[in-house]
Amino acid sequence: MRLDKWLWHARFFKTRSLATRFIEKARCRIDGRVVDKAHAAVLPGMVLTFALGPQVRVVRVVALGERRGPAPEARTLYEEIDGE
């Protein structure tokens, strides 16, 4: 799945275009490498690191969503990682 689509499904961004612009400014890392392409592939088990607001989010992709569902459903797509 595309990174921008996954971030949108997981409800980190209100629109997919916002997620795309965020990624293109090289503000996201997949498994430690900087990504600046919205079409970068995301698979379960990958670790995403990105600064969102005042905090740096580090999350492990648990699943790929089939739709952008409600917030409780979106939280099942990832798990927070502390201290990495």
Secondary structure, 3 states (H helix, E strand, C coil): CEHHHHHHHCCCCCCHHHHHHHHHCCCEEECCEEECCCCCECCCCCEEEEEECCEEEEEEECCCCCCCCCHHHHHHHEEECCCC
